[in-house]
């Protein structure tokens, strides 16, 4: 699961830089959804799949993770938990 999220974030960063479009990741219970700015509102982005984790709970210390074309990514901790086990993924920025 951890690798799946890390790969999704890396893929999203590449997509953002390639298309020069900011994307927001919204984390809710057991899924991560990508949103893109469409005119004046954020809409689900069909080019990037929704990640669903079934019985694994996914949470974050921030409501929205923004990924910008300049390499910026909101610093966040993504928490995966199931039963009595949990794991944390920290986002990293490429900004200097």
N, C-alpha and C positions, 0 to 999 in steps of 0.2 A: 504494500500500500504506500509506504513512504517513497519508494522509487517511482511509483506511478504519479504521485503528486509532484515530486521534483521534476520529472520528465514533462509533465503538463505545464508547469511554470516556465521551464526552459523553452518549450515549444511556443508558449504564449509570448514570451519575450522576443523570440525570433520573428514571430508573426507581426508583432507590434512594430518592430524595427523595419521589417520588409515592406509593410503596407503603410507605415508612418501614421498609424491610428492608435490612440490610447485604448486600453482595455481595462475594465474593472473585473476583479474576481470577487464573487459573493459566495460566502461559505454559510450554508444552512444545514443543520443537523447531520445528514449523511451524504451531502452532495456539494460540488463546487461548480458554479455556473459562471460563464464569461459573458460580459455585457459590453456593447460598443455604443459610442455616441452616435445617434441617428437624429440629425437635425438638432433638436433641443432637449432630447431625453435619452436615457440609457435603455437599450433594448437587448434582449438575448442575442448572442452572436452565433449564428448557425455554422460558421466555418470552424469553430472550436467546440468539441463535444462537451456535454455536461458530464462531469465525473460523478458517478454514484457508487457508494460504498456499502450498501446493504446494511448488515448488522454492526458495522464499525461506525462509531460516532465520530464526526469530524467537526471541530470547532476552531475558532481563532480569537486572538485577543483584540482584533480590530474588526469592524463591520465590513469594510471594503478594502481590498488590496488593489491599488492602482499600479498599472504597468504602463510606462510612458516610452515613446520612441527614443528619447535620449538615454535610455538605460536605467532610469529611476524606477524603483519598485518600493512600495510601502513596506517599511520594516514591520514584520509580523511574525508571530509564533502560531503555527497551525498544529493543533493537538488532535492526535488520533487515539481513540480509546475503545477497548472492547474488554468486557469482563473486568478483571483487576489489572490489566496491562494498559500502559499508555506510552506514546512516543511523541516527540515534538520535532517539528521541522521549522527552521527559521529562514525567512526570506533574506536575500542579500541583494544589494544594489550594485550596479556596475558603474555608478556615478563616481567621479573622482573628487 
